[in-house]
């Protein structure tokens, strides 16, 4: 039977970001956006059942069999951690692992704009980190909380599904609560967190009306709240939050959001062409009085122009960030155009100006790891 620990250890050696287990195929890993087969035999139905039992035990395995989906975390003996989603496909178990680095990264190491570091000094309000799945939202949040942990003496409570980065108490006192283990759901955890004397609350995801409402309430009551959404830019983020509510409540939530929202960080990852690795492009919205008026008066369509004309205070659009990366010779032209919000405008801009020549890079070579 295949040993999941050997597979995951092999993925760590090969610097993978994800590992996928499907019956009838060898284990597959993802590195720098590309998929590679690992040097293991094809996975059987018996293998996947054994892997699940070894990671979650009989009780949670029965819950998984009933619900057909399960999110959890696991780790190797050397401390490497993984976020895991187990699910069924074609009546067989499939498992996806996301590799979580051992250390919480420094904000400066992530390639984020300097203004992001200033957001950890906010006394209260809502800060959102958004992007598609795999865009690095959890890493950015962990880095921000880690920076607070080193700088201030605060009480931080996180609600995560599942816990990803383990945050050690430094200057701060930190509690990490995992959905399904430490509390039944986000809404329940948020309902009680305000009675637990937090200064800072981190909510893994604003995934429904109840969670969104409770998160905004936390920010309204004078706490600094961090959370994530699966949106690609700041205007879409604001519209998504408002659209969650019934039409009769939308004017009220616009006012609440205008009063509490402090910043939106939207990011996506690009594969670097100048050297191995990934680099984020980042849109930054800071909630100035002009932005708050746009939210309150339902003029969201004006926000991109405000961002574009407010670069001196740290704002930037996603397209501006993508263009900067391209002209520095860090990312591919085709990928840059494909991920921009206005591909024809971006293509025209690239035609008018040439990027810096990228450094020479070697073609990545996959090391084989034996069973």
C-alpha positions as CSV (number, residue, x, y, z in Angstrom):
1,X,0.0,0.0,0.0
2,X,1.3,3.5,-0.9
3,X,2.6,5.5,2.1
4,X,1.2,9.0,2.0
5,X,4.0,10.3,4.1
6,X,6.6,9.2,1.6
7,X,4.6,10.9,-1.2
8,X,4.4,14.1,0.7
9,X,8.1,14.0,1.7
10,X,8.9,13.6,-2.0
11,X,6.8,16.6,-2.8
12,X,8.7,18.7,-0.3
13,X,12.0,17.6,-1.8
14,X,10.8,18.7,-5.2
15,X,9.6,22.1,-3.9
16,X,6.0,21.4,-4.9
17,X,3.1,23.7,-4.1
18,X,0.4,21.0,-4.4
19,X,0.0,17.2,-4.5
20,X,-3.0,15.4,-6.0
21,X,-4.1,11.8,-5.4
22,X,-6.5,10.1,-7.8
23,X,-7.3,6.5,-8.2
24,X,-5.8,5.0,-11.4
25,X,-2.9,7.5,-11.7
26,X,0.4,8.0,-10.0
27,X,0.5,10.9,-7.5
28,X,0.7,14.2,-9.3
29,X,2.5,17.3,-8.0
30,X,2.3,20.9,-9.1
31,X,5.5,23.1,-9.2
32,X,5.5,26.6,-10.5
33,X,2.0,26.1,-12.0
34,X,3.0,22.9,-13.9
35,X,1.9,19.3,-13.2
36,X,4.3,16.4,-13.0
37,X,3.9,12.7,-12.3
38,X,5.8,11.4,-9.3
39,X,7.8,8.2,-9.4
40,X,5.2,6.1,-7.6
41,X,2.9,3.3,-8.7
42,X,-0.7,4.1,-9.7
43,X,-3.0,4.8,-6.8
44,X,-5.7,2.2,-6.0
45,X,-9.0,2.6,-4.2
46,X,-7.5,0.7,-1.2
47,X,-4.6,3.2,-1.1
48,X,-6.8,6.2,-0.8
49,X,-8.9,4.6,2.0
50,X,-5.8,3.8,3.9
51,X,-4.4,7.3,3.4
52,X,-7.6,8.9,4.8
53,X,-7.7,6.6,7.8
54,X,-4.1,7.3,8.6
55,X,-4.7,11.0,8.5
56,X,-8.2,11.5,10.1
57,X,-9.0,8.3,12.0
58,X,-12.1,6.2,11.8
59,X,-14.6,8.8,13.3
60,X,-13.8,11.6,10.8
61,X,-13.5,9.1,8.0
62,X,-17.1,8.1,8.6
63,X,-18.2,11.8,8.5
64,X,-16.3,12.2,5.2
65,X,-18.1,9.1,3.8
66,X,-21.4,10.7,4.7
67,X,-20.7,14.3,3.5
68,X,-18.4,13.3,0.6
69,X,-16.1,16.3,1.2
70,X,-13.7,17.1,4.1
71,X,-11.3,19.9,4.7
72,X,-8.5,19.3,7.3
73,X,-4.8,19.7,7.8
74,X,-2.0,17.2,8.3
75,X,1.7,17.2,8.9
76,X,4.9,15.1,8.6
77,X,7.1,14.1,11.5
78,X,9.6,16.8,10.5
79,X,6.9,19.5,10.9
80,X,6.0,20.2,7.3
81,X,2.2,21.0,7.2
82,X,-0.4,20.5,4.5
83,X,-3.9,21.9,3.9
84,X,-6.0,19.0,2.6
85,X,-9.3,18.5,0.8
86,X,-10.7,15.0,0.4
87,X,-13.6,14.4,-1.9
88,X,-15.2,11.8,-4.2
89,X,-14.9,11.7,-8.0
90,X,-16.3,8.8,-10.1
91,X,-17.2,7.1,-6.8
92,X,-13.6,7.0,-5.7
93,X,-11.7,9.0,-3.1
94,X,-9.5,11.9,-4.4
95,X,-7.2,14.0,-2.2
96,X,-5.6,17.4,-2.8
97,X,-2.8,18.7,-0.6
98,X,-1.5,22.3,-0.5
99,X,2.0,22.6,0.9
100,X,2.3,25.1,3.8
101,X,5.8,26.5,4.5
102,X,7.2,25.7,8.0
103,X,7.8,29.4,8.8
104,X,5.4,32.3,8.5
105,X,7.0,34.4,5.8
106,X,8.0,38.0,6.2
107,X,5.9,40.5,4.4
108,X,9.0,41.9,2.7
109,X,9.8,38.5,1.2
110,X,6.4,38.2,-0.6
111,X,7.0,41.0,-3.1
112,X,4.0,43.0,-1.7
113,X,3.8,46.8,-2.1
114,X,5.3,48.7,0.9
115,X,1.8,50.1,1.8
116,X,0.7,46.6,2.9
117,X,3.1,46.7,5.8
118,X,1.5,50.0,7.0
119,X,-1.9,48.2,7.2
120,X,-0.8,46.3,10.3
121,X,-0.8,49.6,12.2
122,X,-4.5,50.1,11.8
123,X,-6.4,50.3,15.1
124,X,-9.7,48.9,13.8
125,X,-11.7,48.2,10.7
126,X,-11.8,45.5,8.0
127,X,-8.9,44.5,5.7
128,X,-9.6,42.0,2.9
129,X,-7.2,39.9,0.9
130,X,-8.8,38.6,-2.2
131,X,-7.9,36.5,-5.3
132,X,-8.6,33.2,-6.9
133,X,-7.8,29.9,-5.3
134,X,-4.0,29.4,-5.0
135,X,-3.3,33.2,-5.3
136,X,-1.5,33.3,-2.0
137,X,-4.2,34.9,0.1
138,X,-3.6,32.7,3.2
139,X,0.2,33.4,3.0
140,X,-0.3,37.1,2.8
141,X,-2.7,37.0,5.8
142,X,-0.3,34.9,7.8
143,X,2.6,37.3,7.0
144,X,0.5,40.3,8.2
145,X,-0.5,38.6,11.4
146,X,3.1,37.5,11.9
147,X,4.2,41.1,11.5
148,X,1.7,42.2,14.2
149,X,2.9,39.4,16.4
150,X,6.5,40.8,16.3
151,X,5.5,44.5,16.7
152,X,2.6,44.7,19.1
153,X,1.3,43.2,22.3
154,X,-2.2,42.2,21.2
155,X,-4.6,39.3,21.6
156,X,-5.3,37.7,18.2
157,X,-8.0,35.1,17.6
158,X,-8.1,33.3,14.2
159,X,-11.0,31.2,12.8
160,X,-9.6,28.9,10.0
161,X,-10.9,26.0,7.9
162,X,-8.4,24.3,8.4
163,X,-5.6,25.9,10.3
164,X,-2.7,26.4,7.9
165,X,0.3,28.3,9.3
166,X,1.0,27.6,13.0
167,X,1.4,31.0,14.7
168,X,3.7,31.0,17.7
169,X,3.1,33.5,20.5
170,X,5.8,36.2,20.3
171,X,4.7,39.6,21.5
172,X,1.1,38.7,21.0
173,X,-1.2,36.1,22.6
174,X,-2.7,34.0,19.8
175,X,-5.5,31.5,19.7
176,X,-6.1,29.5,16.5
177,X,-9.5,27.8,16.2
178,X,-10.2,25.3,13.5
179,X,-13.6,24.9,12.0
180,X,-15.0,21.4,12.7
181,X,-12.6,20.8,15.6
182,X,-12.6,23.8,17.8
183,X,-15.9,25.2,16.7
184,X,-18.6,23.9,14.4
185,X,-18.6,26.7,11.8
186,X,-17.5,30.2,11.0
187,X,-20.8,31.8,12.0
188,X,-20.7,30.1,15.4
189,X,-17.1,31.0,16.1
190,X,-17.7,34.6,15.1
191,X,-20.8,34.8,17.3
192,X,-18.7,34.0,20.4
193,X,-15.4,35.6,19.5
194,X,-16.4,39.1,20.6
195,X,-16.8,37.7,24.2
196,X,-13.2,36.4,24.1
197,X,-11.6,39.8,24.4
198,X,-9.8,39.9,21.0
199,X,-7.9,42.9,19.7
200,X,-7.5,41.4,16.2
201,X,-9.7,38.7,14.5
202,X,-8.7,36.8,11.4
203,X,-11.5,35.0,9.6
204,X,-10.3,32.4,7.0
205,X,-13.0,33.2,4.5
206,X,-16.2,35.3,4.2
207,X,-18.1,32.5,2.5
208,X,-21.8,33.2,3.2
209,X,-24.3,35.9,4.4
210,X,-24.0,34.9,8.1
211,X,-20.2,34.9,8.1
212,X,-20.0,38.1,6.1
213,X,-22.4,39.9,8.5
214,X,-20.6,38.7,11.6
215,X,-17.2,39.7,10.2
216,X,-18.4,43.2,9.4
217,X,-20.0,43.5,12.8
218,X,-16.6,42.5,14.4
219,X,-15.0,45.4,12.5
220,X,-17.9,47.8,13.5
221,X,-17.3,47.0,17.2
222,X,-13.8,48.4,17.2
223,X,-11.7,45.4,16.3
224,X,-9.2,45.0,13.5
225,X,-10.5,42.2,11.3
226,X,-8.7,40.4,8.5
227,X,-10.5,38.1,6.0
228,X,-10.5,36.8,2.4
229,X,-12.8,36.6,-0.6
230,X,-12.6,34.8,-3.9
231,X,-12.7,38.0,-6.0
232,X,-10.2,39.3,-8.5
233,X,-10.2,43.0,-7.8
234,X,-11.4,45.7,-5.3
235,X,-14.6,46.8,-7.1
236,X,-15.7,43.2,-7.6
237,X,-15.0,42.6,-3.9
238,X,-17.3,45.4,-2.7
239,X,-20.0,44.4,-5.1
240,X,-19.8,40.8,-4.0
241,X,-20.3,41.7,-0.4
242,X,-23.3,44.0,-1.1
243,X,-24.9,41.4,-3.4
244,X,-24.9,38.7,-0.7
245,X,-27.5,40.7,1.1
246,X,-31.2,41.0,0.2
247,X,-32.1,44.1,-1.9
248,X,-33.9,45.6,1.1
249,X,-30.7,45.5,3.2
250,X,-28.2,46.7,0.6
251,X,-28.4,50.4,1.4
252,X,-27.7,49.6,5.1
253,X,-24.7,47.3,4.2
254,X,-23.3,50.0,1.9
255,X,-23.2,52.4,4.9
256,X,-21.7,49.7,7.2
257,X,-19.1,48.8,4.6
258,X,-18.2,52.4,3.9
259,X,-17.6,53.0,7.6
260,X,-15.6,49.8,8.3
261,X,-13.6,48.8,5.2
262,X,-10.0,50.0,5.4
263,X,-8.3,48.3,2.5
264,X,-8.6,45.6,-0.2
265,X,-5.5,43.7,-1.3
266,X,-6.3,41.7,-4.5
267,X,-3.6,39.4,-5.8
268,X,-2.7,36.8,-8.4
269,X,0.4,34.8,-9.0
270,X,2.6,34.7,-12.1
271,X,5.3,32.2,-12.9
272,X,8.6,34.1,-13.2
273,X,10.6,34.0,-16.4
274,X,13.7,35.6,-15.1
275,X,14.3,32.9,-12.5
276,X,12.5,29.9,-11.0
277,X,9.6,30.9,-8.7
278,X,6.4,32.9,-8.5
279,X,5.7,36.6,-8.1
280,X,2.4,38.3,-7.2
281,X,0.7,41.1,-9.0
282,X,-1.3,43.2,-6.5
283,X,-4.1,45.7,-6.6
284,X,-4.3,48.0,-3.6
285,X,-7.5,49.9,-2.6
286,X,-7.2,52.2,0.4
287,X,-10.5,53.5,1.7
288,X,-10.1,57.3,1.5
289,X,-13.1,59.6,1.9
290,X,-13.7,59.5,-1.9
291,X,-13.8,55.7,-1.9
292,X,-16.2,55.7,1.1
293,X,-18.5,58.1,-0.7
294,X,-18.5,55.8,-3.7
295,X,-19.4,52.8,-1.6
296,X,-22.1,54.7,0.3
297,X,-23.7,56.2,-2.9
298,X,-23.4,53.0,-5.0
299,X,-20.9,54.5,-7.4
300,X,-18.5,51.5,-7.4
301,X,-17.8,52.0,-11.1
302,X,-15.7,55.1,-10.1
303,X,-13.3,53.2,-7.9
304,X,-10.9,52.0,-10.6
305,X,-10.3,55.6,-11.6
306,X,-9.7,56.7,-7.9
307,X,-7.2,53.9,-7.6
308,X,-5.4,54.9,-10.8
309,X,-5.1,58.5,-9.7
310,X,-4.1,57.8,-6.1
311,X,-0.7,56.1,-6.7
312,X,1.1,58.6,-4.6
313,X,-0.6,57.3,-1.4
314,X,0.1,53.6,-2.3
315,X,-2.9,52.6,-4.4
316,X,-2.4,50.7,-7.6
317,X,-4.6,48.8,-10.1
318,X,-4.1,45.2,-11.0
319,X,-3.2,46.1,-14.6
320,X,-0.6,48.6,-13.4
321,X,1.0,46.0,-11.2
322,X,1.0,43.4,-14.1
323,X,2.5,46.0,-16.5
324,X,5.3,46.9,-13.9
325,X,6.2,43.2,-13.6
326,X,6.3,42.7,-17.3
327,X,8.5,45.8,-18.0
328,X,10.9,44.6,-15.3
329,X,11.3,41.4,-17.3
330,X,9.8,39.2,-14.6
331,X,6.7,37.7,-16.3
332,X,5.6,36.3,-19.7
333,X,3.8,38.6,-22.1
334,X,1.0,36.2,-23.0
335,X,0.3,35.4,-19.4
336,X,0.3,39.1,-18.5
337,X,-2.2,39.9,-21.2
338,X,-4.4,37.0,-20.4
339,X,-4.6,37.9,-16.7
340,X,-5.2,41.6,-17.2
341,X,-8.6,43.2,-17.0
342,X,-8.3,45.0,-20.4
343,X,-6.3,42.7,-22.6
344,X,-6.4,44.9,-25.8
345,X,-5.2,47.9,-23.9
346,X,-2.4,45.9,-22.2
347,X,-1.3,44.4,-25.5
348,X,-1.1,47.9,-27.1
349,X,0.9,49.1,-24.1
350,X,3.4,46.3,-24.5
351,X,3.8,47.0,-28.2
352,X,4.8,50.5,-27.4
353,X,7.4,49.7,-24.8
354,X,9.8,46.8,-24.5
355,X,10.5,45.0,-21.2
356,X,13.9,44.7,-19.6
357,X,15.7,41.6,-20.9
358,X,15.2,38.7,-18.5
359,X,18.1,36.9,-17.0
360,X,19.1,33.5,-18.4
361,X,17.3,30.6,-16.6
362,X,17.8,26.9,-16.8
363,X,15.0,24.7,-17.9
364,X,13.5,23.2,-14.7
365,X,14.4,19.6,-14.1
366,X,12.2,17.2,-12.1
367,X,14.1,15.1,-9.6
368,X,12.7,11.6,-9.2
369,X,11.8,10.4,-5.8
370,X,11.5,6.6,-5.4
371,X,8.7,4.9,-3.5
